[in-house]
């Protein structure tokens, strides 16, 4: 009987700690999207620059 009490007490503690605000999740998702967009842009610029430099080298 005492083990059941400990389990119930522990499960309420876990439930209280695991509450997540929807606004926090949405803001985190938006920040990750911005970071991913910036990374993709930087990668695209690097790829275009590499192709341009390679093209200039070939024409010389």
PDB file with SEQRES, HELIX, SHEET and CRYST1 records, atoms N, CA, C and O in Angstrom:
SEQRES   1 A   60  UNK UNK UNK UNK UNK UNK UNK UNK UNK UNK UNK UNK UNK          
SEQRES   2 A   60  UNK UNK UNK UNK UNK UNK UNK UNK UNK UNK UNK UNK UNK          
SEQRES   3 A   60  UNK UNK UNK UNK UNK UNK UNK UNK UNK UNK UNK UNK UNK          
SEQRES   4 A   60  UNK UNK UNK UNK UNK UNK UNK UNK UNK UNK UNK UNK UNK          
SEQRES   5 A   60  UNK UNK UNK UNK UNK UNK UNK UNK                              
HELIX    1 AA1 UNK A    2  UNK A   17  1                                  16    
HELIX    2 AA2 UNK A   22  UNK A   59  1                                  38    
CRYST1    1.000    1.000    1.000  90.00  90.00  90.00 P 1           1          
ATOM      1  N   UNK A   1       0.821  -1.186   0.000  1.00  0.00           N  
ATOM      2  CA  UNK A   1       0.000   0.000   0.000  1.00  0.00           C  
ATOM      3  C   UNK A   1       0.868   1.254   0.000  1.00  0.00           C  
ATOM      4  O   UNK A   1       0.522   2.239  -0.652  1.00  0.00           O  
ATOM      5  N   UNK A   2       1.981   1.236   0.713  1.00  0.00           N  
ATOM      6  CA  UNK A   2       2.834   2.418   0.761  1.00  0.00           C  
ATOM      7  C   UNK A   2       3.510   2.664  -0.578  1.00  0.00           C  
ATOM      8  O   UNK A   2       3.756   3.816  -0.937  1.00  0.00           O  
ATOM      9  N   UNK A   3       3.815   1.606  -1.326  1.00  0.00           N  
ATOM     10  CA  UNK A   3       4.441   1.788  -2.635  1.00  0.00           C  
ATOM     11  C   UNK A   3       3.458   2.450  -3.608  1.00  0.00           C  
ATOM     12  O   UNK A   3       3.864   3.242  -4.459  1.00  0.00           O  
ATOM     13  N   UNK A   4       2.187   2.130  -3.483  1.00  0.00           N  
ATOM     14  CA  UNK A   4       1.180   2.763  -4.335  1.00  0.00           C  
ATOM     15  C   UNK A   4       1.102   4.260  -4.027  1.00  0.00           C  
ATOM     16  O   UNK A   4       0.965   5.073  -4.941  1.00  0.00           O  
ATOM     17  N   UNK A   5       1.184   4.615  -2.791  1.00  0.00           N  
ATOM     18  CA  UNK A   5       1.143   6.021  -2.400  1.00  0.00           C  
ATOM     19  C   UNK A   5       2.336   6.765  -2.976  1.00  0.00           C  
ATOM     20  O   UNK A   5       2.187   7.875  -3.488  1.00  0.00           O  
ATOM     21  N   UNK A   6       3.516   6.169  -2.897  1.00  0.00           N  
ATOM     22  CA  UNK A   6       4.719   6.801  -3.426  1.00  0.00           C  
ATOM     23  C   UNK A   6       4.608   7.004  -4.927  1.00  0.00           C  
ATOM     24  O   UNK A   6       5.014   8.043  -5.448  1.00  0.00           O  
ATOM     25  N   UNK A   7       4.061   6.016  -5.625  1.00  0.00           N  
ATOM     26  CA  UNK A   7       3.907   6.115  -7.066  1.00  0.00           C  
ATOM     27  C   UNK A   7       2.951   7.244  -7.434  1.00  0.00           C  
ATOM     28  O   UNK A   7       3.242   8.035  -8.331  1.00  0.00           O  
ATOM     29  N   UNK A   8       1.813   7.322  -6.748  1.00  0.00           N  
ATOM     30  CA  UNK A   8       0.845   8.374  -7.044  1.00  0.00           C  
ATOM     31  C   UNK A   8       1.424   9.752  -6.755  1.00  0.00           C  
ATOM     32  O   UNK A   8       1.214  10.691  -7.523  1.00  0.00           O  
ATOM     33  N   UNK A   9       2.142   9.874  -5.665  1.00  0.00           N  
ATOM     34  CA  UNK A   9       2.755  11.150  -5.310  1.00  0.00           C  
ATOM     35  C   UNK A   9       3.775  11.551  -6.364  1.00  0.00           C  
ATOM     36  O   UNK A   9       3.846  12.719  -6.746  1.00  0.00           O  
ATOM     37  N   UNK A  10       4.546  10.618  -6.827  1.00  0.00           N  
ATOM     38  CA  UNK A  10       5.583  10.889  -7.828  1.00  0.00           C  
ATOM     39  C   UNK A  10       4.960  11.256  -9.177  1.00  0.00           C  
ATOM     40  O   UNK A  10       5.470  12.136  -9.871  1.00  0.00           O  
ATOM     41  N   UNK A  11       3.868  10.594  -9.555  1.00  0.00           N  
ATOM     42  CA  UNK A  11       3.250  10.862 -10.854  1.00  0.00           C  
ATOM     43  C   UNK A  11       2.646  12.266 -10.893  1.00  0.00           C  
ATOM     44  O   UNK A  11       2.650  12.897 -11.950  1.00  0.00           O  
ATOM     45  N   UNK A  12       2.136  12.766  -9.788  1.00  0.00           N  
ATOM     46  CA  UNK A  12       1.605  14.125  -9.790  1.00  0.00           C  
ATOM     47  C   UNK A  12       2.732  15.136  -9.907  1.00  0.00           C  
ATOM     48  O   UNK A  12       2.565  16.177 -10.542  1.00  0.00           O  
ATOM     49  N   UNK A  13       3.890  14.839  -9.297  1.00  0.00           N  
ATOM     50  CA  UNK A  13       5.043  15.726  -9.429  1.00  0.00           C  
ATOM     51  C   UNK A  13       5.510  15.791 -10.878  1.00  0.00           C  
ATOM     52  O   UNK A  13       5.822  16.866 -11.389  1.00  0.00           O  
ATOM     53  N   UNK A  14       5.555  14.650 -11.528  1.00  0.00           N  
ATOM     54  CA  UNK A  14       6.004  14.598 -12.920  1.00  0.00           C  
ATOM     55  C   UNK A  14       5.019  15.345 -13.807  1.00  0.00           C  
ATOM     56  O   UNK A  14       5.436  16.087 -14.697  1.00  0.00           O  
ATOM     57  N   UNK A  15       3.727  15.165 -13.584  1.00  0.00           N  
ATOM     58  CA  UNK A  15       2.722  15.853 -14.392  1.00  0.00           C  
ATOM     59  C   UNK A  15       2.831  17.364 -14.236  1.00  0.00           C  
ATOM     60  O   UNK A  15       2.699  18.091 -15.221  1.00  0.00           O  
ATOM     61  N   UNK A  16       3.064  17.845 -13.042  1.00  0.00           N  
ATOM     62  CA  UNK A  16       3.173  19.279 -12.810  1.00  0.00           C  
ATOM     63  C   UNK A  16       4.413  19.846 -13.489  1.00  0.00           C  
ATOM     64  O   UNK A  16       4.378  20.969 -13.993  1.00  0.00           O  
ATOM     65  N   UNK A  17       5.503  19.092 -13.513  1.00  0.00           N  
ATOM     66  CA  UNK A  17       6.741  19.559 -14.130  1.00  0.00           C  
ATOM     67  C   UNK A  17       6.686  19.474 -15.649  1.00  0.00           C  
ATOM     68  O   UNK A  17       7.408  20.208 -16.324  1.00  0.00           O  
ATOM     69  N   UNK A  18       5.857  18.603 -16.206  1.00  0.00           N  
ATOM     70  CA  UNK A  18       5.862  18.372 -17.639  1.00  0.00           C  
ATOM     71  C   UNK A  18       4.890  19.279 -18.393  1.00  0.00           C  
ATOM     72  O   UNK A  18       4.697  19.095 -19.595  1.00  0.00           O  
ATOM     73  N   UNK A  19       4.282  20.239 -17.729  1.00  0.00           N  
ATOM     74  CA  UNK A  19       3.392  21.155 -18.428  1.00  0.00           C  
ATOM     75  C   UNK A  19       4.227  22.081 -19.307  1.00  0.00           C  
ATOM     76  O   UNK A  19       5.244  22.624 -18.875  1.00  0.00           O  
ATOM     77  N   UNK A  20       3.778  22.249 -20.542  1.00  0.00           N  
ATOM     78  CA  UNK A  20       4.505  23.058 -21.505  1.00  0.00           C  
ATOM     79  C   UNK A  20       3.549  24.102 -22.062  1.00  0.00           C  
ATOM     80  O   UNK A  20       2.399  23.800 -22.382  1.00  0.00           O  
ATOM     81  N   UNK A  21       4.028  25.308 -22.170  1.00  0.00           N  
ATOM     82  CA  UNK A  21       3.194  26.364 -22.721  1.00  0.00           C  
ATOM     83  C   UNK A  21       3.276  26.327 -24.234  1.00  0.00           C  
ATOM     84  O   UNK A  21       4.355  26.187 -24.808  1.00  0.00           O  
ATOM     85  N   UNK A  22       2.135  26.454 -24.866  1.00  0.00           N  
ATOM     86  CA  UNK A  22       2.073  26.408 -26.319  1.00  0.00           C  
ATOM     87  C   UNK A  22       2.828  27.571 -26.945  1.00  0.00           C  
ATOM     88  O   UNK A  22       3.457  27.410 -27.990  1.00  0.00           O  
ATOM     89  N   UNK A  23       2.771  28.730 -26.321  1.00  0.00           N  
ATOM     90  CA  UNK A  23       3.474  29.890 -26.872  1.00  0.00           C  
ATOM     91  C   UNK A  23       4.984  29.683 -26.862  1.00  0.00           C  
ATOM     92  O   UNK A  23       5.680  30.127 -27.775  1.00  0.00           O  
ATOM     93  N   UNK A  24       5.494  29.004 -25.824  1.00  0.00           N  
ATOM     94  CA  UNK A  24       6.929  28.695 -25.772  1.00  0.00           C  
ATOM     95  C   UNK A  24       7.321  27.765 -26.909  1.00  0.00           C  
ATOM     96  O   UNK A  24       8.360  27.954 -27.542  1.00  0.00           O  
ATOM     97  N   UNK A  25       6.485  26.753 -27.169  1.00  0.00           N  
ATOM     98  CA  UNK A  25       6.778  25.822 -28.251  1.00  0.00           C  
ATOM     99  C   UNK A  25       6.749  26.524 -29.604  1.00  0.00           C  
ATOM    100  O   UNK A  25       7.621  26.298 -30.443  1.00  0.00           O  
ATOM    101  N   UNK A  26       5.755  27.367 -29.815  1.00  0.00           N  
ATOM    102  CA  UNK A  26       5.642  28.069 -31.087  1.00  0.00           C  
ATOM    103  C   UNK A  26       6.807  29.021 -31.298  1.00  0.00           C  
ATOM    104  O   UNK A  26       7.320  29.132 -32.412  1.00  0.00           O  
ATOM    105  N   UNK A  27       7.229  29.705 -30.253  1.00  0.00           N  
ATOM    106  CA  UNK A  27       8.365  30.618 -30.398  1.00  0.00           C  
ATOM    107  C   UNK A  27       9.645  29.843 -30.675  1.00  0.00           C  
ATOM    108  O   UNK A  27      10.486  30.298 -31.449  1.00  0.00           O  
ATOM    109  N   UNK A  28       9.802  28.686 -30.055  1.00  0.00           N  
ATOM    110  CA  UNK A  28      10.978  27.859 -30.312  1.00  0.00           C  
ATOM    111  C   UNK A  28      10.984  27.363 -31.755  1.00  0.00           C  
ATOM    112  O   UNK A  28      12.032  27.343 -32.400  1.00  0.00           O  
ATOM    113  N   UNK A  29       9.818  26.962 -32.265  1.00  0.00           N  
ATOM    114  CA  UNK A  29       9.709  26.512 -33.656  1.00  0.00           C  
ATOM    115  C   UNK A  29      10.051  27.643 -34.610  1.00  0.00           C  
ATOM    116  O   UNK A  29      10.762  27.431 -35.592  1.00  0.00           O  
ATOM    117  N   UNK A  30       9.554  28.841 -34.332  1.00  0.00           N  
ATOM    118  CA  UNK A  30       9.847  29.983 -35.195  1.00  0.00           C  
ATOM    119  C   UNK A  30      11.337  30.316 -35.192  1.00  0.00           C  
ATOM    120  O   UNK A  30      11.898  30.638 -36.239  1.00  0.00           O  
ATOM    121  N   UNK A  31      11.975  30.242 -34.041  1.00  0.00           N  
ATOM    122  CA  UNK A  31      13.414  30.504 -33.960  1.00  0.00           C  
ATOM    123  C   UNK A  31      14.196  29.462 -34.755  1.00  0.00           C  
ATOM    124  O   UNK A  31      15.153  29.799 -35.452  1.00  0.00           O  
ATOM    125  N   UNK A  32      13.787  28.194 -34.650  1.00  0.00           N  
ATOM    126  CA  UNK A  32      14.463  27.137 -35.400  1.00  0.00           C  
ATOM    127  C   UNK A  32      14.279  27.325 -36.899  1.00  0.00           C  
ATOM    128  O   UNK A  32      15.203  27.072 -37.672  1.00  0.00           O  
ATOM    129  N   UNK A  33      13.094  27.766 -37.317  1.00  0.00           N  
ATOM    130  CA  UNK A  33      12.859  28.022 -38.741  1.00  0.00           C  
ATOM    131  C   UNK A  33      13.753  29.146 -39.246  1.00  0.00           C  
ATOM    132  O   UNK A  33      14.306  29.060 -40.342  1.00  0.00           O  
ATOM    133  N   UNK A  34      13.896  30.203 -38.446  1.00  0.00           N  
ATOM    134  CA  UNK A  34      14.760  31.309 -38.840  1.00  0.00           C  
ATOM    135  C   UNK A  34      16.205  30.851 -38.962  1.00  0.00           C  
ATOM    136  O   UNK A  34      16.891  31.203 -39.922  1.00  0.00           O  
ATOM    137  N   UNK A  35      16.669  30.070 -37.997  1.00  0.00           N  
ATOM    138  CA  UNK A  35      18.042  29.557 -38.050  1.00  0.00           C  
ATOM    139  C   UNK A  35      18.248  28.669 -39.271  1.00  0.00           C  
ATOM    140  O   UNK A  35      19.273  28.765 -39.945  1.00  0.00           O  
ATOM    141  N   UNK A  36      17.282  27.812 -39.552  1.00  0.00           N  
ATOM    142  CA  UNK A  36      17.394  26.917 -40.697  1.00  0.00           C  
ATOM    143  C   UNK A  36      17.388  27.713 -42.002  1.00  0.00           C  
ATOM    144  O   UNK A  36      18.138  27.394 -42.926  1.00  0.00           O  
ATOM    145  N   UNK A  37      16.556  28.734 -42.081  1.00  0.00           N  
ATOM    146  CA  UNK A  37      16.509  29.574 -43.273  1.00  0.00           C  
ATOM    147  C   UNK A  37      17.851  30.275 -43.478  1.00  0.00           C  
ATOM    148  O   UNK A  37      18.347  30.349 -44.602  1.00  0.00           O  
ATOM    149  N   UNK A  38      18.443  30.789 -42.395  1.00  0.00           N  
ATOM    150  CA  UNK A  38      19.738  31.458 -42.499  1.00  0.00           C  
ATOM    151  C   UNK A  38      20.840  30.481 -42.914  1.00  0.00           C  
ATOM    152  O   UNK A  38      21.709  30.823 -43.716  1.00  0.00           O  
ATOM    153  N   UNK A  39      20.798  29.282 -42.373  1.00  0.00           N  
ATOM    154  CA  UNK A  39      21.794  28.268 -42.755  1.00  0.00           C  
ATOM    155  C   UNK A  39      21.662  27.901 -44.227  1.00  0.00           C  
ATOM    156  O   UNK A  39      22.660  27.779 -44.937  1.00  0.00           O  
ATOM    157  N   UNK A  40      20.416  27.726 -44.681  1.00  0.00           N  
ATOM    158  CA  UNK A  40      20.195  27.381 -46.080  1.00  0.00           C  
ATOM    159  C   UNK A  40      20.654  28.507 -46.995  1.00  0.00           C  
ATOM    160  O   UNK A  40      21.229  28.252 -48.053  1.00  0.00           O  
ATOM    161  N   UNK A  41      20.406  29.739 -46.599  1.00  0.00           N  
ATOM    162  CA  UNK A  41      20.837  30.883 -47.389  1.00  0.00           C  
ATOM    163  C   UNK A  41      22.356  30.941 -47.462  1.00  0.00           C  
ATOM    164  O   UNK A  41      22.919  31.159 -48.535  1.00  0.00           O  
ATOM    165  N   UNK A  42      23.015  30.749 -46.342  1.00  0.00           N  
ATOM    166  CA  UNK A  42      24.472  30.766 -46.312  1.00  0.00           C  
ATOM    167  C   UNK A  42      25.044  29.638 -47.165  1.00  0.00           C  
ATOM    168  O   UNK A  42      26.028  29.844 -47.875  1.00  0.00           O  
ATOM    169  N   UNK A  43      24.450  28.460 -47.107  1.00  0.00           N  
ATOM    170  CA  UNK A  43      24.910  27.341 -47.915  1.00  0.00           C  
ATOM    171  C   UNK A  43      24.707  27.617 -49.398  1.00  0.00           C  
ATOM    172  O   UNK A  43      25.567  27.286 -50.215  1.00  0.00           O  
ATOM    173  N   UNK A  44      23.591  28.211 -49.745  1.00  0.00           N  
ATOM    174  CA  UNK A  44      23.318  28.549 -51.142  1.00  0.00           C  
ATOM    175  C   UNK A  44      24.309  29.583 -51.655  1.00  0.00           C  
ATOM    176  O   UNK A  44      24.816  29.459 -52.770  1.00  0.00           O  
ATOM    177  N   UNK A  45      24.587  30.595 -50.855  1.00  0.00           N  
ATOM    178  CA  UNK A  45      25.549  31.628 -51.249  1.00  0.00           C  
ATOM    179  C   UNK A  45      26.933  31.012 -51.423  1.00  0.00           C  
ATOM    180  O   UNK A  45      27.647  31.353 -52.366  1.00  0.00           O  
ATOM    181  N   UNK A  46      27.311  30.129 -50.541  1.00  0.00           N  
ATOM    182  CA  UNK A  46      28.616  29.470 -50.647  1.00  0.00           C  
ATOM    183  C   UNK A  46      28.694  28.618 -51.907  1.00  0.00           C  
ATOM    184  O   UNK A  46      29.722  28.605 -52.583  1.00  0.00           O  
ATOM    185  N   UNK A  47      27.624  27.910 -52.227  1.00  0.00           N  
ATOM    186  CA  UNK A  47      27.621  27.065 -53.424  1.00  0.00           C  
ATOM    187  C   UNK A  47      27.698  27.912 -54.696  1.00  0.00           C  
ATOM    188  O   UNK A  47      28.455  27.589 -55.611  1.00  0.00           O  
ATOM    189  N   UNK A  48      26.925  28.983 -54.754  1.00  0.00           N  
ATOM    190  CA  UNK A  48      26.958  29.868 -55.925  1.00  0.00           C  
ATOM    191  C   UNK A  48      28.331  30.518 -56.051  1.00  0.00           C  
ATOM    192  O   UNK A  48      28.853  30.648 -57.157  1.00  0.00           O  
ATOM    193  N   UNK A  49      28.905  30.918 -54.956  1.00  0.00           N  
ATOM    194  CA  UNK A  49      30.245  31.525 -54.981  1.00  0.00           C  
ATOM    195  C   UNK A  49      31.282  30.526 -55.483  1.00  0.00           C  
ATOM    196  O   UNK A  49      32.149  30.878 -56.283  1.00  0.00           O  
ATOM    197  N   UNK A  50      31.197  29.299 -55.024  1.00  0.00           N  
ATOM    198  CA  UNK A  50      32.152  28.276 -55.454  1.00  0.00           C  
ATOM    199  C   UNK A  50      32.016  28.012 -56.945  1.00  0.00           C  
ATOM    200  O   UNK A  50      33.023  27.885 -57.643  1.00  0.00           O  
ATOM    201  N   UNK A  51      30.797  27.929 -57.441  1.00  0.00           N  
ATOM    202  CA  UNK A  51      30.580  27.706 -58.865  1.00  0.00           C  
ATOM    203  C   UNK A  51      31.102  28.892 -59.668  1.00  0.00           C  
ATOM    204  O   UNK A  51      31.717  28.703 -60.718  1.00  0.00           O  
ATOM    205  N   UNK A  52      30.867  30.097 -59.193  1.00  0.00           N  
ATOM    206  CA  UNK A  52      31.342  31.297 -59.884  1.00  0.00           C  
ATOM    207  C   UNK A  52      32.866  31.335 -59.942  1.00  0.00           C  
ATOM    208  O   UNK A  52      33.441  31.600 -60.998  1.00  0.00           O  
ATOM    209  N   UNK A  53      33.512  31.075 -58.833  1.00  0.00           N  
ATOM    210  CA  UNK A  53      34.975  31.081 -58.792  1.00  0.00           C  
ATOM    211  C   UNK A  53      35.526  29.994 -59.698  1.00  0.00           C  
ATOM    212  O   UNK A  53      36.492  30.219 -60.428  1.00  0.00           O  
ATOM    213  N   UNK A  54      34.922  28.827 -59.654  1.00  0.00           N  
ATOM    214  CA  UNK A  54      35.364  27.727 -60.519  1.00  0.00           C  
ATOM    215  C   UNK A  54      35.192  28.099 -61.995  1.00  0.00           C  
ATOM    216  O   UNK A  54      36.055  27.793 -62.818  1.00  0.00           O  
ATOM    217  N   UNK A  55      34.092  28.750 -62.324  1.00  0.00           N  
ATOM    218  CA  UNK A  55      33.860  29.196 -63.705  1.00  0.00           C  
ATOM    219  C   UNK A  55      34.870  30.223 -64.137  1.00  0.00           C  
ATOM    220  O   UNK A  55      35.355  30.172 -65.268  1.00  0.00           O  
ATOM    221  N   UNK A  56      35.203  31.154 -63.270  1.00  0.00           N  
ATOM    222  CA  UNK A  56      36.205  32.189 -63.601  1.00  0.00           C  
ATOM    223  C   UNK A  56      37.560  31.540 -63.816  1.00  0.00           C  
ATOM    224  O   UNK A  56      38.287  31.901 -64.741  1.00  0.00           O  
ATOM    225  N   UNK A  57      37.900  30.582 -62.963  1.00  0.00           N  
ATOM    226  CA  UNK A  57      39.183  29.892 -63.106  1.00  0.00           C  
ATOM    227  C   UNK A  57      39.244  29.132 -64.428  1.00  0.00           C  
ATOM    228  O   UNK A  57      40.291  29.112 -65.075  1.00  0.00           O  
ATOM    229  N   UNK A  58      38.154  28.514 -64.834  1.00  0.00           N  
ATOM    230  CA  UNK A  58      38.142  27.763 -66.085  1.00  0.00           C  
ATOM    231  C   UNK A  58      38.271  28.666 -67.312  1.00  0.00           C  
ATOM    232  O   UNK A  58      38.840  28.265 -68.328  1.00  0.00           O  
ATOM    233  N   UNK A  59      37.748  29.866 -67.212  1.00  0.00           N  
ATOM    234  CA  UNK A  59      37.821  30.779 -68.356  1.00  0.00           C  
ATOM    235  C   UNK A  59      39.190  31.413 -68.519  1.00  0.00           C  
ATOM    236  O   UNK A  59      39.486  31.955 -69.585  1.00  0.00           O  
ATOM    237  N   UNK A  60      40.015  31.366 -67.523  1.00  0.00           N  
ATOM    238  CA  UNK A  60      41.344  31.964 -67.632  1.00  0.00           C  
ATOM    239  C   UNK A  60      42.290  31.107 -68.380  1.00  0.00           C  
ATOM    240  O   UNK A  60      43.451  31.476 -68.555  1.00  0.00           O  
TER     241      UNK A  60                                                      
END                                                                             
